[in-house]
Amino acid sequence: MIKFLKVTNAPNTGQLISIDGIKSVSTASAVATSVTIGYVDGSATVVTTAAQVDSDVYSLIVDSIQTAASTPWQKPYYEIVSPKAVTSIVNS
């Protein structure tokens, strides 16, 4: 079953991020304004926020992927609230 993270404080409330086929999650630094989720098919999702503090947004996403993957199949999405204001979530 495909699973998603549901970002409840995104500009488009309830925006979903697929956790199916993730090969990497990265951020440029502990204070960067973006977290990139790379997929095995070559696509990516970029979550842009206010500046992170000690990689807090990155850590939330990584931890939430693990939690979401372990939820029952009847729950296709796992709700998260970013510790920083989300300005955009772009899939490419």
Buried (B, 14 or more C-beta within 10 A) or exposed (E): EEBBBBBEBBEEEEBBBBBEEBEEBEBEEEEBBBBBBBBEEEEBBBBBBEEBEEBBBBBBBBEBBEEBEEEEEEEBBBEBEBBBEBEEBEEE
